[in-house]
Amino acid sequence: TRHAGLTADSARIPVRGRRGYGAFDAGGELLAMTFVDLDPTGLAAETDVTVVAAAHRGRGLGAAVKAASVLGLLEAGVTSFRTGGSSENAAIIAAGAALGYRVDEEWLTLEAPESA
């Protein structure tokens, strides 16, 4: 999947039903974050995006922020969790599997062929 790029300002825009979780270094720099959207009942959550700063990938930070979101939302009463990820992103698929997510559907993205 692809998402519009986040800026410092767009990441701060509050959205009803959206929760954000992040990992920061000692100096306050954001290293990884995940945004999760809650359904209107507040009982189901779906991860919208999880990103890790390029210089900090491969350290488990994506899995850590996803785990923090699950733990925090369990405490808030959420009972159902969904996440996604491109099959081309082995790290996020592995993070989801490590947290107990299972594949329940797959879909394809089709693009129109380039004109001749």
ChimeraX commands (.cxc) that place a marker at each C-alpha (Angstrom):
marker #1 position 0.00,0.00,0.00 radius 0.5
marker #1 position 1.05,3.58,-0.48 radius 0.5
marker #1 position 0.27,6.59,1.66 radius 0.5
marker #1 position 0.68,10.31,1.14 radius 0.5
marker #1 position 3.88,11.47,2.76 radius 0.5
marker #1 position 3.57,12.86,6.27 radius 0.5
marker #1 position 5.06,16.16,7.32 radius 0.5
marker #1 position 5.59,17.32,10.88 radius 0.5
marker #1 position 2.44,19.44,10.53 radius 0.5
marker #1 position 0.19,16.83,8.88 radius 0.5
marker #1 position 1.18,14.22,11.48 radius 0.5
marker #1 position -0.06,16.56,14.22 radius 0.5
marker #1 position -3.53,17.15,12.78 radius 0.5
marker #1 position -5.99,15.59,15.24 radius 0.5
marker #1 position -8.58,13.26,13.74 radius 0.5
marker #1 position -11.48,11.87,15.76 radius 0.5
marker #1 position -11.00,8.15,16.36 radius 0.5
marker #1 position -7.31,8.16,15.42 radius 0.5
marker #1 position -4.52,7.26,17.83 radius 0.5
marker #1 position -0.82,7.70,17.26 radius 0.5
marker #1 position 2.11,5.94,18.92 radius 0.5
marker #1 position 5.76,6.80,18.50 radius 0.5
marker #1 position 9.31,5.88,19.47 radius 0.5
marker #1 position 11.66,8.76,20.20 radius 0.5
marker #1 position 15.37,8.99,20.91 radius 0.5
marker #1 position 16.79,10.67,24.03 radius 0.5
marker #1 position 16.87,14.01,22.20 radius 0.5
marker #1 position 13.18,13.83,21.28 radius 0.5
marker #1 position 13.64,12.90,17.62 radius 0.5
marker #1 position 10.82,10.74,16.27 radius 0.5
marker #1 position 12.26,7.41,15.07 radius 0.5
marker #1 position 9.10,5.40,14.37 radius 0.5
marker #1 position 5.36,5.91,14.51 radius 0.5
marker #1 position 2.09,4.18,13.83 radius 0.5
marker #1 position -1.41,5.59,13.39 radius 0.5
marker #1 position -4.44,3.47,14.24 radius 0.5
marker #1 position -8.06,4.29,13.40 radius 0.5
marker #1 position -10.89,3.20,15.70 radius 0.5
marker #1 position -14.35,2.33,14.43 radius 0.5
marker #1 position -17.28,4.37,15.83 radius 0.5
marker #1 position -17.91,1.82,18.59 radius 0.5
marker #1 position -14.32,2.05,19.81 radius 0.5
marker #1 position -14.11,-1.74,19.87 radius 0.5
marker #1 position -12.25,-2.32,16.60 radius 0.5
marker #1 position -9.00,-0.79,15.41 radius 0.5
marker #1 position -7.19,-0.81,12.09 radius 0.5
marker #1 position -3.59,0.26,11.66 radius 0.5
marker #1 position -3.41,2.89,8.93 radius 0.5
marker #1 position 0.33,3.34,8.64 radius 0.5
marker #1 position 3.54,2.38,10.44 radius 0.5
marker #1 position 6.80,4.06,9.44 radius 0.5
marker #1 position 10.39,4.01,10.66 radius 0.5
marker #1 position 13.04,6.60,9.85 radius 0.5
marker #1 position 15.36,5.10,7.23 radius 0.5
marker #1 position 18.46,5.37,9.43 radius 0.5
marker #1 position 16.76,3.35,12.18 radius 0.5
marker #1 position 15.21,0.48,10.23 radius 0.5
marker #1 position 16.05,-3.11,11.10 radius 0.5
marker #1 position 16.01,-2.53,14.86 radius 0.5
marker #1 position 12.47,-3.66,15.61 radius 0.5
marker #1 position 11.08,-0.15,16.09 radius 0.5
marker #1 position 8.15,-0.74,13.73 radius 0.5
marker #1 position 7.16,-3.84,15.69 radius 0.5
marker #1 position 7.63,-1.93,18.95 radius 0.5
marker #1 position 5.25,0.90,18.04 radius 0.5
marker #1 position 2.70,-1.58,16.67 radius 0.5
marker #1 position 2.97,-3.55,19.94 radius 0.5
marker #1 position 2.55,-0.34,21.96 radius 0.5
marker #1 position -0.60,0.46,20.00 radius 0.5
marker #1 position -2.08,-2.98,20.62 radius 0.5
marker #1 position -1.29,-2.86,24.35 radius 0.5
marker #1 position -2.64,0.67,24.74 radius 0.5
marker #1 position -5.81,-0.08,22.82 radius 0.5
marker #1 position -6.42,-3.36,24.67 radius 0.5
marker #1 position -6.29,-1.33,27.87 radius 0.5
marker #1 position -8.83,1.09,26.34 radius 0.5
marker #1 position -11.24,-1.79,25.60 radius 0.5
marker #1 position -10.53,-2.49,21.93 radius 0.5
marker #1 position -11.21,-6.15,21.13 radius 0.5
marker #1 position -10.53,-6.44,17.39 radius 0.5
marker #1 position -7.39,-5.42,15.53 radius 0.5
marker #1 position -6.59,-5.29,11.81 radius 0.5
marker #1 position -3.47,-4.25,9.98 radius 0.5
marker #1 position -2.21,-4.41,6.44 radius 0.5
marker #1 position 1.01,-4.25,4.56 radius 0.5
marker #1 position 2.49,-4.71,1.17 radius 0.5
marker #1 position 3.85,-8.15,0.40 radius 0.5
marker #1 position 6.93,-6.26,-0.80 radius 0.5
marker #1 position 7.59,-5.05,2.77 radius 0.5
marker #1 position 8.86,-8.16,4.53 radius 0.5
marker #1 position 9.65,-6.23,7.72 radius 0.5
marker #1 position 6.08,-5.06,8.33 radius 0.5
marker #1 position 4.65,-8.48,7.46 radius 0.5
marker #1 position 7.06,-10.06,9.97 radius 0.5
marker #1 position 6.18,-7.45,12.60 radius 0.5
marker #1 position 2.48,-8.21,12.21 radius 0.5
marker #1 position 3.08,-11.95,12.42 radius 0.5
marker #1 position 5.22,-11.53,15.54 radius 0.5
marker #1 position 2.34,-9.66,17.17 radius 0.5
marker #1 position -0.17,-12.39,16.34 radius 0.5
marker #1 position -1.82,-10.93,13.25 radius 0.5
marker #1 position -2.80,-13.49,10.62 radius 0.5
marker #1 position -3.54,-13.03,6.92 radius 0.5
marker #1 position -7.28,-13.15,6.35 radius 0.5
marker #1 position -7.48,-11.54,2.92 radius 0.5
marker #1 position -5.26,-10.47,0.06 radius 0.5
marker #1 position -5.84,-8.00,-2.73 radius 0.5
marker #1 position -4.11,-6.75,-5.83 radius 0.5
marker #1 position -3.50,-3.21,-7.00 radius 0.5
marker #1 position -3.83,-2.87,-10.75 radius 0.5
marker #1 position -2.39,-0.03,-12.79 radius 0.5
marker #1 position -3.35,1.00,-16.30 radius 0.5
marker #1 position -0.67,0.15,-18.87 radius 0.5
marker #1 position 1.41,3.01,-20.19 radius 0.5
marker #1 position 0.13,4.30,-23.52 radius 0.5
marker #1 position 2.20,3.38,-26.57 radius 0.5
marker link #1:1,2 radius 0.2
marker link #1:2,3 radius 0.2
marker link #1:3,4 radius 0.2
marker link #1:4,5 radius 0.2
marker link #1:5,6 radius 0.2
marker link #1:6,7 radius 0.2
marker link #1:7,8 radius 0.2
marker link #1:8,9 radius 0.2
marker link #1:9,10 radius 0.2
marker link #1:10,11 radius 0.2
marker link #1:11,12 radius 0.2
marker link #1:12,13 radius 0.2
marker link #1:13,14 radius 0.2
marker link #1:14,15 radius 0.2
marker link #1:15,16 radius 0.2
marker link #1:16,17 radius 0.2
marker link #1:17,18 radius 0.2
marker link #1:18,19 radius 0.2
marker link #1:19,20 radius 0.2
marker link #1:20,21 radius 0.2
marker link #1:21,22 radius 0.2
marker link #1:22,23 radius 0.2
marker link #1:23,24 radius 0.2
marker link #1:24,25 radius 0.2
marker link #1:25,26 radius 0.2
marker link #1:26,27 radius 0.2
marker link #1:27,28 radius 0.2
marker link #1:28,29 radius 0.2
marker link #1:29,30 radius 0.2
marker link #1:30,31 radius 0.2
marker link #1:31,32 radius 0.2
marker link #1:32,33 radius 0.2
marker link #1:33,34 radius 0.2
marker link #1:34,35 radius 0.2
marker link #1:35,36 radius 0.2
marker link #1:36,37 radius 0.2
marker link #1:37,38 radius 0.2
marker link #1:38,39 radius 0.2
marker link #1:39,40 radius 0.2
marker link #1:40,41 radius 0.2
marker link #1:41,42 radius 0.2
marker link #1:42,43 radius 0.2
marker link #1:43,44 radius 0.2
marker link #1:44,45 radius 0.2
marker link #1:45,46 radius 0.2
marker link #1:46,47 radius 0.2
marker link #1:47,48 radius 0.2
marker link #1:48,49 radius 0.2
marker link #1:49,50 radius 0.2
marker link #1:50,51 radius 0.2
marker link #1:51,52 radius 0.2
marker link #1:52,53 radius 0.2
marker link #1:53,54 radius 0.2
marker link #1:54,55 radius 0.2
marker link #1:55,56 radius 0.2
marker link #1:56,57 radius 0.2
marker link #1:57,58 radius 0.2
marker link #1:58,59 radius 0.2
marker link #1:59,60 radius 0.2
marker link #1:60,61 radius 0.2
marker link #1:61,62 radius 0.2
marker link #1:62,63 radius 0.2
marker link #1:63,64 radius 0.2
marker link #1:64,65 radius 0.2
marker link #1:65,66 radius 0.2
marker link #1:66,67 radius 0.2
marker link #1:67,68 radius 0.2
marker link #1:68,69 radius 0.2
marker link #1:69,70 radius 0.2
marker link #1:70,71 radius 0.2
marker link #1:71,72 radius 0.2
marker link #1:72,73 radius 0.2
marker link #1:73,74 radius 0.2
marker link #1:74,75 radius 0.2
marker link #1:75,76 radius 0.2
marker link #1:76,77 radius 0.2
marker link #1:77,78 radius 0.2
marker link #1:78,79 radius 0.2
marker link #1:79,80 radius 0.2
marker link #1:80,81 radius 0.2
marker link #1:81,82 radius 0.2
marker link #1:82,83 radius 0.2
marker link #1:83,84 radius 0.2
marker link #1:84,85 radius 0.2
marker link #1:85,86 radius 0.2
marker link #1:86,87 radius 0.2
marker link #1:87,88 radius 0.2
marker link #1:88,89 radius 0.2
marker link #1:89,90 radius 0.2
marker link #1:90,91 radius 0.2
marker link #1:91,92 radius 0.2
marker link #1:92,93 radius 0.2
marker link #1:93,94 radius 0.2
marker link #1:94,95 radius 0.2
marker link #1:95,96 radius 0.2
marker link #1:96,97 radius 0.2
marker link #1:97,98 radius 0.2
marker link #1:98,99 radius 0.2
marker link #1:99,100 radius 0.2
marker link #1:100,101 radius 0.2
marker link #1:101,102 radius 0.2
marker link #1:102,103 radius 0.2
marker link #1:103,104 radius 0.2
marker link #1:104,105 radius 0.2
marker link #1:105,106 radius 0.2
marker link #1:106,107 radius 0.2
marker link #1:107,108 radius 0.2
marker link #1:108,109 radius 0.2
marker link #1:109,110 radius 0.2
marker link #1:110,111 radius 0.2
marker link #1:111,112 radius 0.2
marker link #1:112,113 radius 0.2
marker link #1:113,114 radius 0.2
marker link #1:114,115 radius 0.2
marker link #1:115,116 radius 0.2
view
